[in-house]
Amino acid sequence: MSETVAMSNFYRAHDFNIEGDTIINAKNYHHHDGRSRNAVKGEHVEWSECCSRTDSTFLTELQEHIAAGAMHDSAERCDAPKCHPETRVAVQDELVGWIENEEDPKKIIWVSGPAGGGKTAIMGSTAETCQKKGLLACGFFFSSFTGSTNRRFKRCLVATLAYQLVQDDGLRDVGERILSCVERNPAIFEKKLEVQLDQLLLQPLRGIRRDAQSPKVILIDGLDECQAEQYGDIARSPQDAARANEADQTEILHALLKAANDPSFPFRIIIASRPEPTIRTFFTDIAHHTTRKIFLDDKYGPDADMLLFLNSKFTSIQLQYQLSASWPSDNVKQTLVENASGQFIYVAVAMRFIEGSSAPPQELLDQVMALRRQDVSANPFAPLDALYTHILNSSPKPLLAARWLSLIFLTTYLKEPGSDKELSARFVQLFLESSPGEASHVFRSLNSLVFIPPTDDHTLPYSLFHKSLMDFLRDPSRCGSLYVDDDPYALYCTRYLQIWKDKGPAMPLSALEKGDFLHQLLEMPLSIRLMEQNFEITRTASIDYTTSSTSGMSFAKFIRIAIGIKDVALHADSATWTDFTLVSRVLERFALGTIVALKRDPDQFLPHHDAAFPPPNATPEHFPLGSQRAARIAEVAAFCENVEGIGSR
């Protein structure tokens, strides 16, 4: 006779909430943090204690997909530009007033203006103001030149916004719904942006109760710096054009517009970018009914703000150098403001230069004032370009400085492979230097353009104060003789191979630091195809040297091990005669020695059908397997002479 069991209304129920103090009669219960425990019948449990905890597993899963450096208060942005006190007040007041005015039907503001107009500083200061007032829901600061690599792409945008909502104590219900979404669909982060935004933001926000204290705004800065995700292998499919940055920028805009038009979406959105054609067209033609526009022009009094900034900076210099309170004259300050032509970046760079230690401040000020007044009618950046040119030319090696800056900031070669982390300035210095101390010599006068970590700091990377420097260096019409017309990869390859040839960097290092350096060097990217092009090494067969298999060693890996070793032993079951030919040419090109062995039996490395001619000194007795094949065996044997105990090297 089967036992009758009384079924509770909660039999096998899950995903429900019980509020308040509760007496639990259960054999066991599960905490939201993934733990389970036995419960004593009638045990008093503070239900909020075990159920209000966010599940650490799913929070960790969400955290793995965010760009932490893109949040306005991240450590990565500790030196990001902010508005100087009492400057840019008008535009900040307008933004905060719009956020607080819920009667305004337009849910998006687009803040635009030319490079150097102070957009990021305004957004950073607005974020801080909104956070203090409880208005900030979340934000994302794109950056294509400084900071983590994941700040350059859309892939982390929605997850980063969602993570910040989870962390908001006033939005606990929303946070729980977001984590439940991650639990149900761990692959959500691989979905297209619109799907991510719908499931991680829109759906969790539907039906929530809001009050006057609820956050009200999302900030997105630097949208024009968002770079396109490349799906598939463009290198292997050259017929497939790379995706343009504008494609992902437009996708972000469409997703945000959809959110803004959703009646249940409670936030206003501020988007800041340069007025690039695609972005301008979107806000003008598609989102004009939803968008209010702010263009940073004379309406917001940039000249008065710049004068306040200059007064503050010059006062600090007066105190530091015991200069007169009347230094410099009002005419000098006004000239600097006029030269800026509305670009805040001009006065910021000028003051960093004058504050430098390469000469007394009056001498540095005289250098800035001596720059010929530029006509801005043809080039609005002419005064800034003249300042950049002057500062770069103050380097003992201006063109080399420009080459190094292009390699560091315009390519990904000096980024840590498979990571968002920038390589340290110490490593980059050791990589680039042809002689000890060269980096300090080349960058000696560039502290106003580039953050250069102290010499005893081996962790911090180089970083730009403003991306407009790279805009300048990429445009030959602006940078003139400082334009780098050769491929930065050529410099990268030259230094990479030279370091292996020299068995280390130019700077003498301890055995431990040298080992760490070479270990990092092994992880750096090396495209054999590009190396061959740069050093005129001809491929003799269609073989992919850039990938390795379980049965052999890739050519790329071989080069990393081989360069700098006089005699090279290659141990790869898949090696072919082409490996002999190509590798020997590389070694010969750099006068590094020869291949002494591939395997005990060189015959195993030779193709079974080969039409190449035998070497001139070949004799008939060398050809028992046929003239062509035997000639190859004889030539391989010449490489392998005097080899004893071939083993792993």
C-alpha positions, 0 to 999 in steps of 0.5 A: 500500500503506497503512502499518501503524501500531502502536497503543499502549494509550494511543491517543487516551486522555485524562483519566488520571493518571501518577504519578512521574517519566516518560519521554515519547515523544510528538510533543506533550503537553498541560499541564493549564493548557491549554498544549501543546508539542512534546516531544523523544523521550525527554525527561524530564518531571516529570509532576506538574509538567504534570499536577498544575496545576489548569486555570486556565480551569476554575478561573476559570470556578468562581471567577466563580460564587463569593461570595468575601466569604462565606468566613470569612477574606475581606477583606469580613469583616475587621470581622465580629463575633468572640468576645472572648477568653475569652468564649463558650468553653463553646459553642465547646468543645462545637462543636469537641468534636462535630466531633472526635468521629466516633462521634457519629452525628448529622452536623448541628448547628443553632445557634440563638438570638434576634437579638443572641445572638452566633451569627455571632461564635461561628461566626466564632471557631469557623471560625478555631479549626477552620482552625488545627486543620485541621478546616475544609473550607469555609464560607459566611456569608450576609448580607442587609444588609452585604457583597456582594449575592451573599452574600444568595442561594443561587446562589453557595453550592455553587460557593463551598464547592467552590472552597474544597475545590479550594484545600485542598492535602489534597484535591487529588484532590477538587479535580481532580474538581471542575474536571473537572465544570466542564469537562464541564458548564459550565452546572452553575451554572445547575442547581438546588441539589441537582444542583449539590451532587451533581455539584460536591461529592458525586460528587468526594468519593466514594471518596477516601482520608481520614486523621486530618489530613483536614478534617471540617466545613462551616460555614453561618452566617446561613441565615435571611438567605438571600433568595429568587431571583426567576425571570422578570420579576415586575414584568411578571407581577404575577399571579405572586407573588414567591418567599418567602425560606423557599423557598430556605432550605428548598431549602438545608436539603434539599440539605445533609440529603441530603449529610449522609445520603450514606455517602460524605460525609465532613463534619459540618455546622454551620448557624447561624440564628435560630429562624425557623418554617420552619427550626425546623420542618425541624429538628424534623420532617424532620431530627431524626434527623440533627440535634443542636440548640444554643440560645444560652440561659443554659446557656452563661453569656452573663452571665459572658461579657458581664461579661468583655467589659465589663471588657476594654472599660472597661479600654481606656477607663480607659487612654485617658482616664486614669481610675481602675481602679475605674471604673465600679463593679461595680454599673454593670457588673452593671446593664448585663449585666442590661439585656442580657437575654442579648443580647450585641448590647446590651452591644456597642452600648452599649460602642461608644456609650460609646467614641464621641467625642461626649462624655466616657465618663462622660457617655455612660455616664450616658446609657445608665444613665439609660434606663428599665429595660424590661419584657422580658416583653412585648418581649424586645428592649425594652432594645435598642430603648431603646438604639437609640432613644436613639442615633438620637435623639442625631442632630440629625435622627433621622427623616431618619437613619432614612429614610436608613438604610432607603434604604441598607440596606433597598433595593437602590437604592443598590447598584451596578447589575449588580454585587455591589459596594456603592456607596461611602459617598462617592457615597451621601453626595453623592446624599443631601445637600441641602446640603454636609456634611449627611450628616456632620451627620445621622450624627454620633452614629451611629458605634456603629450604622453603620461610617462611612468616613473622609472622605478614603476614597472607596471604602468603603461604609457598613455595619451593625454588626448587622442587628438595627438594621434589624429595629428600624426595620422594626417600628413597635411597636419603633421608635415615632416613628422608623418610616418609613412612606413608601416609600423610593423616594419619597426616592430619586426626589426626590434623583435628579431633583433632582440632575439638575435642579441639574446635580450634587450639593449638594457642590461637586466638581472637574470630574473628580469631578463627571463620575465622579459623574454617570456613576455616576448614569446607571447607577442604576435608575429605574422610570418607573412608580414615578416617575409614581406618585410625581409624579402624572404620568398615562400617556396610552397603554400604552407601555413607557418602561423598555425601549429598542430599537435604533431609539429612545431609552427614556423612562428614558434620555431623562429621565436626559439631559433633566432639568436641561437647559432645552431638550430635544431628543429624537431617537428614531425610535420617539417618539410623541405620548405621548412629547411629552405625558408628557415635557412634563408631567415637565419642567413639573412640575419647571419645567425648560423645554420640549421644543423638538424631536423631529425635523425633521418632527414629522409623523413622530411623530404617530399616524395614528389619533387621536381627541383634540380640537384645541387651542382656538386651532387654525384651519382652515388648520392641518388639511390632513390632517384636523382632529385630526391637523393640530391635533396637528402644529400643537401639535408645531410650537409646541414646535419653534419656533426650533430650529436644527440639531437634532443629537445632544445 
